[in-house]
């Protein structure tokens, strides 16, 4: 319009406008640089660092199969890379399929258990084992899809949430139920549900949890009650349930800044649940501080990316991933420091085993997929 007002014809004005915009080739190249998929190299570096640090349990004093560990790390790296290349937006329509897969995994473990992992039932087929943690990635993807639509009634969400919790408890796997619940309520806060509905769900869940804890404490076995009391006063139960708590404290106290390799570090689960204590005892508090920083940078980086994600489904995935990852780190380290009761809780990427690596590699792969497409113009999957 500006050129036409200056007396040029329509054709001349169009030619001037195109010339003013510059070469179509260079313009296309600039737009391609602006909107092409990107890689979060910081997150990739942190993933590589943690996968490398995951070999340290080889020095925990507990037998660890080196070949299995190499295989597990390769599987985790491949899973993260493959999911990064997948367009996460295509996953949203498969919410029910993911939910059904998670339920089927738990039902299979419940119906055909043939081994145990950390005291919980598992289904082992050849070199692979299905455990309760195996279902969490599928519930993670399913609930992100459900919460992004917000077209369910409250009782629908209640059933969708409670049925997996029930299955987790029947295995029994309290730690998996705990991780699942934290993830669900973190994602709920960023869902498309109204604030009033969210508050109702939180209130109902709090009441149900309180009632469940009351019944559990009243009817649970004497051994479980003793474990709870030992957490509060381990000295009183030093010959039974409080022994391990006091033993871990002793190892941490004697580790020093640079570790004490001469200390007798024998303990059950030294490469899994108590790997943080084993590594602190071996390498010292300075190394443990470094390890905590590296693990914390994962959560910090994902948290920093969330505000840049405009797609609501992508934000839900990031919220679920950071909550599920962070609660594992906090609970494992808090447990060995005495802030949480003793339970089967792995340290992401560091604890020996397939699921501590694969579960969190899947989470990071999804985060990388969301980040990779955060600058794309279209909100539709292509």
C-alpha positions in Angstrom: 0.0 0.0 0.0 2.9 2.3 0.8 4.4 2.0 -2.7 0.9 2.4 -4.3 0.4 5.7 -2.4 3.7 6.9 -3.8 2.3 6.5 -7.3 3.5 3.1 -8.4 1.3 0.5 -10.1 0.2 -2.7 -8.4 2.8 -4.7 -10.3 5.6 -2.3 -9.6 4.6 -2.1 -5.9 4.7 -5.9 -5.6 8.1 -6.0 -7.3 9.4 -3.4 -4.9 8.0 -5.3 -1.9 9.6 -8.6 -2.9 13.0 -6.8 -3.6 12.7 -5.1 -0.2 12.3 -8.5 1.5 15.5 -9.8 -0.1 16.3 -13.1 -1.8 13.7 -15.8 -1.4 16.5 -18.3 -1.0 18.2 -16.4 1.8 14.9 -15.7 3.4 14.0 -19.4 3.3 17.4 -20.3 4.8 16.9 -17.8 7.6 13.5 -19.2 8.4 14.9 -22.7 8.3 17.5 -21.8 10.9 14.9 -20.2 13.1 12.3 -23.0 13.0 14.3 -26.2 12.4 14.4 -28.9 15.1 17.0 -28.3 17.7 18.9 -30.5 20.2 19.4 -29.6 23.8 23.1 -30.4 23.9 23.3 -29.6 27.6 20.8 -32.3 28.4 22.6 -34.7 26.1 25.9 -34.0 27.9 24.3 -34.5 31.3 22.8 -37.8 30.0 26.2 -39.0 28.8 27.8 -37.9 32.1 25.2 -39.8 34.2 25.4 -42.9 32.1 29.2 -42.8 32.6 28.9 -42.3 36.3 26.5 -45.3 36.3 29.6 -47.5 36.1 30.8 -46.4 39.5 28.7 -49.1 41.3 31.4 -51.5 40.0 33.5 -50.2 42.9 30.7 -50.4 45.5 32.0 -53.7 46.9 29.0 -55.6 45.7 29.2 -58.0 42.7 28.1 -56.3 39.5 28.2 -57.9 36.1 30.2 -55.6 33.8 28.8 -57.0 30.6 25.2 -56.5 31.8 26.0 -52.9 32.8 27.5 -52.1 29.4 24.3 -53.6 27.8 22.1 -51.6 30.1 23.9 -48.3 29.3 23.7 -48.9 25.6 19.9 -49.7 25.8 19.3 -46.5 27.8 21.3 -44.4 25.4 19.5 -45.9 22.4 16.1 -45.4 24.0 16.8 -41.7 24.7 18.1 -41.1 21.2 15.2 -42.9 19.5 12.6 -41.0 21.5 14.3 -37.7 20.8 13.8 -38.4 17.0 10.1 -39.3 17.5 7.6 -36.5 17.1 6.1 -36.5 20.6 2.9 -34.9 19.3 2.0 -38.1 17.5 2.0 -39.9 20.9 -1.0 -38.0 22.3 -3.6 -39.9 20.4 -2.4 -43.2 21.9 -3.3 -42.3 25.5 -5.6 -45.3 26.0 -3.2 -47.7 24.4 -0.4 -46.6 26.8 -2.7 -46.8 29.8 -3.8 -50.3 28.8 -0.2 -51.4 28.3 0.8 -50.2 31.8 -2.2 -52.0 33.4 -1.4 -55.2 31.4 2.2 -55.1 32.7 1.1 -54.9 36.3 -1.5 -57.7 35.8 1.1 -59.9 34.2 3.5 -59.4 37.1 0.6 -60.0 39.6 -0.6 -63.2 37.8 2.7 -64.8 36.9 5.5 -63.7 39.3 8.5 -65.9 39.1 11.2 -63.7 40.8 11.6 -60.7 43.1 13.5 -57.4 42.7 14.1 -55.5 45.9 11.4 -57.5 47.7 8.8 -56.9 45.0 7.3 -59.4 42.6 8.7 -59.5 39.1 8.2 -61.5 35.9 11.5 -62.7 34.4 11.7 -63.9 30.9 15.3 -64.8 29.8 17.6 -61.9 30.5 14.8 -59.4 30.9 12.6 -58.8 33.9 9.3 -57.0 34.1 8.9 -55.1 37.4 6.4 -52.5 38.6 8.6 -49.6 37.5 8.2 -50.9 33.9 4.7 -49.6 33.8 5.5 -46.1 34.9 6.6 -44.7 31.4 3.3 -45.9 29.9 1.2 -44.3 32.6 3.3 -41.1 32.2 2.5 -40.9 28.5 -1.2 -41.9 29.0 -2.0 -39.4 31.8 -0.3 -36.5 29.8 -2.8 -37.3 27.0 -5.8 -37.5 29.4 -5.0 -34.3 31.3 -4.5 -32.4 28.1 -8.1 -32.9 27.0 -9.9 -32.3 30.3 -13.1 -33.9 29.0 -13.4 -36.6 31.7 -15.6 -36.3 34.8 -14.0 -36.2 38.2 -14.9 -39.8 39.0 -13.3 -40.9 35.7 -10.0 -39.4 36.7 -10.4 -41.0 40.1 -10.8 -44.4 38.6 -7.9 -43.9 36.1 -5.7 -42.9 39.0 -6.7 -45.4 41.7 -6.7 -48.6 39.6 -2.9 -48.5 39.0 -2.4 -47.5 42.7 -4.4 -50.6 43.7 -2.3 -52.8 41.4 1.0 -51.4 42.7 -0.1 -52.2 46.3 -1.1 -55.7 45.4 2.4 -56.6 44.0 3.3 -55.0 46.6 5.4 -52.0 45.5 4.8 -49.0 47.7 7.7 -47.1 46.2 6.2 -47.4 42.7 2.8 -46.3 43.9 4.5 -43.3 45.6 6.4 -42.3 42.4 3.2 -42.7 40.3 1.1 -40.6 42.7 3.6 -37.7 42.9 3.8 -37.7 39.1 0.1 -37.6 38.7 -0.5 -34.8 41.1 2.3 -32.7 39.6 0.8 -33.1 36.1 -2.7 -32.4 37.5 -1.7 -28.9 38.4 -0.8 -28.1 34.8 -3.8 -29.9 33.2 -6.7 -28.3 31.4 -9.0 -28.9 34.4 -10.5 -26.0 36.2 -8.9 -24.9 39.5 -12.0 -25.9 41.3 -11.9 -29.4 39.9 -8.2 -29.7 40.7 -8.8 -28.7 44.3 -11.7 -31.2 44.6 -9.4 -34.0 43.3 -6.6 -33.0 45.7 -9.0 -32.8 48.6 -10.5 -36.2 47.9 -7.0 -37.7 47.4 -5.8 -36.3 50.6 -8.8 -37.7 52.5 -8.3 -41.1 50.8 -4.6 -41.2 51.5 -5.2 -40.4 55.2 -7.8 -43.1 55.5 -5.5 -45.6 53.7 -2.6 -44.8 56.0 -4.8 -45.2 59.0 -6.0 -48.6 57.9 -2.5 -49.7 56.8 -1.0 -48.7 60.2 -3.8 -50.5 62.1 -3.8 -53.8 60.2 -0.3 -54.1 58.9 2.1 -56.7 60.3 4.2 -56.2 63.3 7.3 -56.1 61.2 6.2 -53.2 59.1 5.1 -51.3 62.2 8.5 -51.9 63.7 10.2 -50.5 60.6 8.1 -47.3 60.9 9.1 -46.9 64.6 12.7 -47.7 63.8 12.8 -44.8 61.3 11.7 -42.5 64.1 14.0 -44.0 66.8 16.6 -46.3 65.2 18.6 -46.6 68.4 15.7 -48.3 70.2 15.7 -51.0 67.4 19.4 -51.2 66.8 19.3 -55.0 66.9 16.6 -55.3 64.3 15.0 -52.8 61.9 17.1 -49.9 63.1 20.4 -51.6 62.4 20.7 -50.7 58.7 19.8 -47.0 59.5 22.6 -46.8 62.1 25.0 -48.7 59.8 24.5 -46.3 57.0 25.0 -43.3 59.3 28.3 -44.8 60.5 29.5 -45.3 56.9 28.6 -41.8 55.9 30.2 -40.3 59.0 33.5 -42.2 58.5 33.7 -41.4 54.8 35.3 -38.0 55.2 35.9 -35.5 52.4 37.9 -37.9 50.2 36.6 -41.3 51.2 38.1 -44.1 53.2 38.7 -47.2 50.9 39.8 -49.2 53.9 36.4 -49.0 55.6 34.4 -52.3 55.6 31.5 -51.3 53.4 29.6 -54.6 53.3 25.8 -53.9 53.0 22.9 -55.4 51.1 21.8 -53.4 48.0 25.1 -51.5 47.9 24.9 -51.2 44.2 21.1 -50.4 44.1 19.1 -48.7 46.9 22.2 -47.7 49.0 24.6 -46.9 46.1 24.9 -43.3 47.3 26.3 -44.5 50.7 28.6 -47.0 49.0 30.0 -44.3 46.6 30.3 -41.7 49.4 32.2 -44.2 51.5 34.5 -45.0 48.6 35.1 -41.6 47.1 34.1 -39.1 49.9 31.8 -36.3 50.4 33.4 -34.1 47.8 32.5 -36.6 45.1 29.0 -37.1 46.5 28.5 -33.3 46.3 29.6 -33.4 42.7 27.2 -36.3 42.0 24.3 -34.5 43.6 25.0 -31.4 41.5 25.1 -33.4 38.2 21.8 -35.2 39.1 20.2 -31.9 40.1 21.2 -30.2 36.9 18.8 -32.5 35.0 15.9 -31.2 37.0 17.1 -27.6 36.8 17.5 -27.8 33.0 14.1 -29.4 32.4 12.5 -26.7 34.7 14.3 -24.0 32.7 12.9 -25.3 29.4 9.2 -25.6 30.6 8.4 -21.8 30.2 9.5 -21.9 26.6 7.1 -24.7 25.6 3.9 -23.3 24.2 2.3 -26.7 23.4 0.2 -27.8 26.4 0.8 -31.5 25.8 4.5 -30.8 25.7 4.4 -28.9 29.0 2.5 -31.8 30.7 5.2 -34.2 29.5 8.0 -32.1 30.9 6.2 -31.6 34.2 5.6 -35.3 34.5 9.2 -36.1 33.6 10.8 -33.6 36.0 8.6 -34.7 38.9 9.1 -38.4 38.3 12.9 -37.9 38.0 13.3 -35.5 40.9 11.3 -37.5 43.4 13.5 -40.5 42.8 16.7 -38.4 43.5 15.2 -36.7 46.5 13.8 -39.9 48.0 16.9 -42.1 47.5 19.3 -39.5 48.9 16.8 -38.5 51.6 16.3 -42.1 52.6 20.0 -42.8 53.2 20.4 -39.5 55.0 17.6 -40.4 57.4 14.9 -38.0 56.1 12.7 -40.7 54.5 11.8 -44.3 55.7 13.8 -47.2 54.2 12.2 -48.4 51.0 13.1 -49.8 47.6 14.1 -46.6 45.8 16.8 -46.4 43.1 19.1 -43.5 42.3 18.4 -42.6 38.6 21.1 -43.7 36.2 23.5 -44.7 39.1 21.8 -47.7 40.7 22.6 -51.0 39.1 19.8 -52.5 37.1 17.9 -52.0 33.9 15.0 -49.9 35.1 17.0 -47.2 37.0 18.6 -46.5 33.6 15.8 -47.2 31.1 13.0 -45.5 33.0 14.9 -42.2 33.3 16.4 -42.5 29.8 12.8 -42.7 28.4 11.9 -39.5 30.4 15.0 -37.7 29.1 14.3 -38.9 25.5 10.7 -37.5 25.7 12.1 -34.2 27.1 14.6 -34.0 24.2 11.8 -34.6 21.7 9.7 -31.8 23.2 12.7 -29.4 23.2 13.6 -30.4 19.6 10.2 -29.2 18.3 9.6 -26.2 20.6 10.3 -23.7 17.8 8.2 -25.3 15.1 5.4 -23.0 13.9 2.7 -25.7 13.5 1.1 -27.3 16.6 0.2 -30.3 14.5 2.3 -33.4 14.2 3.9 -33.9 10.8 
